[in-house]
Each structure stands twice: as C-alpha cells, then as structure tokens.
Amino acid sequence: MRRGEKLPIHNRIAVLRAERRMTRAQLATAVDVNPQTVGALERGDHYPSLDLALRICAVFDLPVEAVFSRTEFTPLSAALYPAQGRDAGGTDR
Amino acid sequence: MTSAQTTPDSPTPGNPIARYQAYRTRRFLANERKWAGRLPGWRSQHRRRALVVNLTIAFVAMFAVSIACAAGVWWAPLLWLPACLVFFPAWGMLQIVVGRQGDAPSDALDEWEIQQRNAARSVGLSVTQSLMMIPVAYLVVGAVITGGTDENMAYAGGLMALTVLLVGGCTPGMILGWTRPDPDPLDE
C-alpha cells in the first residue's frame, strides 16, 4: 500500500487488556485474529485496519480515540491524576 | 481472517473462484488444526533459521548438479538424490513450523499475516523472475551455439530451471521462517 510519510499509531491495547485481565489469546478470539497479531499490535509492529481497530474498540467498549492515537499515550494513572494540587476529577483545588 | 465474512474485496459468492477459494480455505484450516502443535522444538527462530540454511545448501547442491550435468559428468544426476534427501525433510519441517503461511489462502489468515505473506511472496516472485534468467539465457545461447544438438545442455538447463522454480516457490516460506520472532509466552 502506498502511503506518504508513515505516521505512528500508538495504542493502549496492552493496558486495557491487563485492566480487564484478558490474555492475548482471549482478545484475539474476540476480534477473530491470531494471538501473535495482538502481540504485533501491542509492540507497534503492525498498524491495524479500520475494521480491526473498531472491533478492538468494541471489545473494550471504548471510542477509537481512547484506544488509538497519533501521539504517545501518557500512563492512565497520570491521565486520571494529572498533577499534584488537583483532585481526582482533574479540577483545581 | 479466519471467519468466512464477505468483504468488499471478496469474490462474489457462488462464482467458481469463490467456491475454489472456500474449498482451499477449508482444506488449509483442517490441515492447520492437524499440524498446529507438531514439532514444538523446531518453532524457535534459531531452529527455523537452521532449516532455512539447510534448504539453501540443498539448492546450491542442486544448482551444482545441473552445472556438473552441463559439463557432461555422467554420474552427476545421481547427486540430485542426496540434495533431495536434504530438501524434502527440511522443507516439510519448515512448512509445519511456519504454518504453511507462505502459500495460505487469504481467508485463512488475519490482516497482519496477509501483510507478511504478501511481502514474502513479492520477494519470492522477484527472486524467481531474476534467477530464471540464468537457465533461460543458458538454454537460448546454448541452443544457438550447439545448434540444439547437445543433450547434456538441455538436461542441465531443465535441472537449472527446476532448481530456480524450487527456490522461488520456497522463498516466501523461507523468509517467514527466517524473520518471524520467537514464540512469545504471552501469546499462549
């Protein structure tokens, strides 16, 4: 497939999978791919098609932008608790 | 993709190509189930690369036999048998440990596997086309020089062409065997 500049697609699959205590094999079965392909996605060796991305998002019941991003994800804990001096909801005290 | 979904890229269901592809996929998946757990000790990258090296040695030996035949060595064709004794077991084992994905039907693979298979096949086609120029040039030039009367030349040209076809046909599987990483315990 001819593309222009290859832009990265980062994902949170490994974190979301661990959070839900799913193995790669379980996620692979849920989205109908081989477990090695889930590993390749988690390592960033493979960028998913739109179809596969949507199937993965459906498993986690999350919007695409919560699972895939052009920019690197910050840790979920940092997203929930952005900085000292802020409460858990992220608002200033 | 292992499901039998119809996508915009799929041939129209019911046409002969679609039926043949469905038949190939069923056979492939049945074979995959049969062979999936075989040769567990040969699935590491190190062992797969050893098989690829063995195949390369067999191909070099086959090509050397064809050259010896061209030189008129009467017993040279007998050396084809030892080369086959290396080739067939190594190729069979490599096909098992890479899941025959070099020649798998698309409906039996997911998108990452299809991407890898297509890249390996593309290299295989280039290798076949490039190497096939050797026996073609040998036969064409040789036929002109000898007036088409040299049996050794024709026999050697046939062996060269057979070797090149084997190399090209096996290249996708060899590439997959060489490049696939070690099995990840997390995939289990």
Interface residues (C-beta under 8 A of the other chain):
Chain A: T23 R24 A25 D32 V33 N34 P35 Q36 T37 V38 G39 A40 L41 D45 H46 P48 S49 L52
Chain B: M1 T2 S3 D110 E111 W112 E113 Q115 D184 L186 D187 E188
